[in-house]
Amino acid sequence: MNMSHWSGCCVGGAVALLVFAAGGCTTGCVDDGVAWTQKTDACVGSATDSATDSATTGETDSASASATETATATATETASAGSMSATATMGSMSASATETDSATETASASASATDPTDGGDSWCLDGDMDGFGDPEMCIPSVPGEDPPDGYVPNDGDCDDTDPFTFVGAAELDDPEACMRDEDDDGWGDDAPGNPDVVPGLDCDDGDSATFPGAAPLDDPEACMTDFDDDDWGDDDPDAPGAVPGSDCDDEDGSTYPGAAEVEDPEACMRDEDDDGWGDTSVPPGVVVGSDCYDSSADLNPGNTVLMSVLDNGAGEIGEVDPATGQVSVYGAVDLSNYGNLWSVISTAVNPADGVVFGTNSAQQRLITFDYCSGDEPVNLMQHGLTICGIAFNDAGDFYGIDGGNDAIVTFDPGTGEVTDSKPLTLDGDPVNISACGMAYDCVSTRMLISDGTGSRILSVDPTDGTTTVVADLNGGAWGSVGLEFDPVSKDVFTNNGTTFYQIKIDGSDDFTQLPDLSQGLNDLGYGPVCN
C-alpha cells in the first residue's frame, strides 16, 4: 500500500467512516501529504466508496473484510435514512482492526433500522394500545433509544383499530396468528369482519363461556356454552353458532346428565348434596328426582325408611313395607320416665339435620327422639294444643294441624313453641278437622293434609290457611289417619287404621288400595335408616 495516499472522505458535511483505498478517493479527493498530516475533510465526494486494502500492516484479511462491509453499509444506510448520525472517527480518522468490531455493529444496526417489515428494528404506531404495532405506520428505530410515545418495537398488528386483535391474542387457537379474541378465552373470533384478521374457531367471541372444548364431557372439540363450568354444554345456548349440549340447566353446576348417578346415570338431574339422588324440586327442563332432602346427603330414598311410632305404649318404632303391608319393629326409645304419658300420633324429620320430631298428644308437647340409639326422648315446651299432624317443608319451616281449633300452626323447632296460627278454610268455609295426617309434597312444594272426616287429601297454604282438594276418595269418614309423600312414585301413602292406600295427587282422584297393614297405625313417615 502507498501510505502517502491515505485520505479522509466527507458526505453532506458529516464525517463518514474512514475509507482506505490504495489509489485514494475516486472523486473530489485532495492529497494533503503523508498519513499523519492528512486533514479529516480532505475528500468531498461519494459516500459509497469502499475500502479494499487492509486497515494496517500485518492485520489484513478480517480487518479488510469488516472494514469494507462496514463502510459500505454505513454510508449507504446513512444516506438513505437522511440522518446526521455518524460513526466513531477514532480520533484522527485512522482505522485499524481494533476499531473494526465497533464500526461493524454500528453499520449493522443502521442497515436494519429502515426495514419496515422487521419489527425488532422498527418502531410502529400502536393506535389501539394493545402492544402491537401497525405495519403500515413504522419508522426506523434508533439503537439505544426508546420508541416515541405511541410506538412499539414490532409490526405484528393486523388491525390497529381493535385492541382485541393482535398476534397471539387467541393463543389456544393459534399462538402465532393475528386473531381477534374479545372475550379473552384464548380462542379467536370465527367471523372477525376484517379480512386481514385470521378467523378462529370461537363461535361466540362475546361470551367467555363459549368456545371449542368448553364442555369436554359433552364433546371435547365442539364449540359449546358451559356457563356453570360443570363441563356439560348448554342444551339451549343463546349463541346461534354454538352447538347444543346436554346440560338442561347451564346456570346450576349441580345439574347435568348423570349428576344423580345412583338414581339414573344418564338423566339430567340436580344433585346439590352430591349423594347420587336427584332433587325433587327443580325448574322446568330438569328431570325430577326422588330426593326430598337435596340439601342433606344423609337423607334420601336410599337411607330412609317408611316408619311409624307403634301405638302400644312401649316406645317401639315400626317399619312399614308398602308391598306387603307388614309392620315390623325397627327401633325403640327409652320410656323409663314417661309412664302412661306417651302417645305419639305424628312424626316429621327436620331436613336441616335429620332430627326426628314427634307430637306427644298425652302431654300436648313436641318431642325429639333417636330410635336408632334407643335414648330417652327430649321434651320441648308444652303448647297445649291437639296436634294431629306435623311436617317440615324443604326450607326447614315447621308446621302442624291443630284439630281442636281447625287451624294450621307454625312451630319454632328449637323450642316447640307455636309462633303463628291460621284457621283452615275451603272455598271460604271453615274446614272441620278431627282426624288428620300431614306431609310435604316436595315436588310441587306444597303442604298436604289428610282430612279423615271427608276421606280426602287437601293442600294448604300456611300463610293464610286456605285449602284446595287434590284427591277425593269419597270413602266415608276415616278414623286413625296417617299421611306421607312418596318421592319415588310422587304419590302419597295414607291409611285408615289397617286399610292402606296409595293415592295420586294430580287431581285425578285415582288411588290403589294396598295390602292391609299388619296392625293399625296412627301415622306414616319417612325416617333415617339405622346403621
Protein Blocks (a to p, Z undefined) as FASTA:
>chain_A
ZZklgccddeehiacdddddfkbpfbhpacebjfklccfklpgcdfkbccfbdfbghilm
lmmmmmmmmmmmmmmmmmmnopabdcdekhnopacfklmmmmmmmmmmmmmmmmmklmkl
cccddfkonopacfklccdddehiacdehiacbfkbfbfkbfkbcehklmmlommbccdd
fkonopacfbgopakbccdfbfblkbfkbcehklmmlommbccddfkonopacfbdfblk
bccdfbfblkbfkbcehklmmlomkbccddfkonopacfbdcehiacdfbfblmbfkbcf
klcccdddddehnopacdddfknopacdfbdcdfklnommcccfbdcddfknopacdddf
klopaddddfknopacdddddehiacfbdcddfkopacdddfklopaddddfknopafbd
cdddeehiacddfbdcddddfklopaddddfklopaddddfknopacdfbdfhnopafbd
cddddfklopacddehjaccdddfehnopacdddddfbdcfbdcdddddZZ
